[in-house]
Amino acid sequence: MAYLSADAPKIMLIVFLAIITPSASTVTQMCQVYGNDSRYASAINVVTTLCAVVTMPVMVLLFEEFI
C-alpha cells in the first residue's frame, strides 16, 4: 500500500499513530457519566498514557525502518 501514491507513507504513519494512541480517556468519561468506578478508569488511563509515551517513539522508528 505504501507505493500507491506519493503521500501513502505519510497517510499510513498518521493512521498508525491513531491506532497506537491510548483510548482509555473515553472510558473514564463514560464511567463518570454513568456513575461507575471512575478512579479505577482514571488509573488505567494514566498507565496506558505512560506506556504510550514510551512505546510510541519505538513503534514509529520501527514503522519508518520497514516502510
Protein Blocks (a to p, Z undefined) as FASTA:
>chain_A
ZZmpmklmmmmmmmmmmmmpcfklmmmmmmmmnopafklmmmmmmmmmmmmmmmmmmmmm
mmmmmZZ
